[in-house]
Amino acid sequence: MKRLWLLLALCLLAFQPALADTFLTGGQLGRYGIQMSGFRLMTLSGNGRVLIGSEKEMDLKLRATGYGYKMRVFHFDGSGISTVDTIPLPVSVWDQTAINDDGTQAIISTELGARIYAVDLVSKTLHLLMQRKPGEPGFRNDPRIIWFDGQSFCMIGYYYDGNGIAGLDVVVRLDLSQDGVHIFQQLTDLLHVDKKTSPRYMLRIVSSPDQAVFLGPIKADGQELKLYYKGNVSVLDKGVVYGTVAATPGRVLYAIRRRGKIQHKETWLQDVTSNARWQIGKTDVPYQYGFISRDGKTVALSVFDIPHQALSMFYARQGDKFTVRPIGGLQAVRVGNFRLSKDGKTWAYLSSEGLRLGLLP
């Protein structure tokens, strides 16, 4: 009997979620040494067990030595936050961050993409991958876009020669076994993609070396939302796209307003491989700021209550026929920043009220 109870306990432990819903006020964050005034969300690991936040360094002596930021690394267990690590960063500008799925390594872009670091989140150490040196060729992360694709880190940027003359935008994969400019392995020439798809655009979202979404300029009959996928170009939709365009390899989430006497607002999720598409929620619900899991089967959307300066978050899953449901704890809260893990299970939300963390049902 004791063995049976022990086996049951172990099974329950094995299926215990990675994070129970948690809310930390500014005062509670202060117990970890975090000051709300300089703190912001960066990214969640793919498995939702690690959250990276940035905090401006307030110690004038440390700032004088070049340490302008602290990386705050939250680790979660079944009951909430287990530990919060602090990694001082010798940078004056921290631009962008990506983290691998198991939360053991991050890549950060700093100094407007000119200095790039790898961060070992286990040993809490930094490794400088790239910075501009006179007379040496290199790579700059600009525009400052980085992501982890489930296998390796990718980013957008350009190579430059020893004279500092810049090349054209490319997508690269980071080979961390290499050194210097050889770390940045070119995958896609974005000039070719731009010319083929939309030389003039208001927005470009690159979600893989093979996929990019372009939002064209506004014309009398609306905007074209174009897709570049594995060398082919197609028009996904036409109207006035607002608030939401999010993409993952194989799927695109967007909100659009149709032109005409009655201008209806709709939110759609498009599968670019099968051409299947799903309307998310009801027509004329003003969903904005969309988030999408890596597999494209979970989406999250916000709705603003402008008169009351409040925000509510909602989610939908393919397994539930993309029925829109409210995210508990994120209804009519103060406007803030939301993050969704790439497995579509864990969320984080930071506002002036504090930090909220939770799991989607």
Secondary structure, DSSP 4 states (H G I P E B T S, - for coil): -HHHHHHHHHHHHHT--S---EEEEHHHHHTTT--GGGEEEEEE-TTSSEEEEEEE---HHHHHTT--EEEEEEEEETTEEEEEEEEEE--S-EEEEEE-TTSSEEEEEETTTTEEEEEETTTTEEEEEE---TT--EEEEEEEEEEE-SSSEEEEEEEE-TT--B---EEEEE-TTS-GGGGEEEEEEHHHHHHHH-SS-SEEEEEETTEEEEEPPPBTTBEEEEEEETTEEEEEEEEEEEEEEEEETTEEEEEEE--SSS--EEEEEEETTT--EEE-S-TT---EEEEE-TTSSEEEEEEEETTTTEEEEEEEEGGGTT--EEPTT-SSEEP-EEEE-TTS-EEEEEETTEEEEEE--
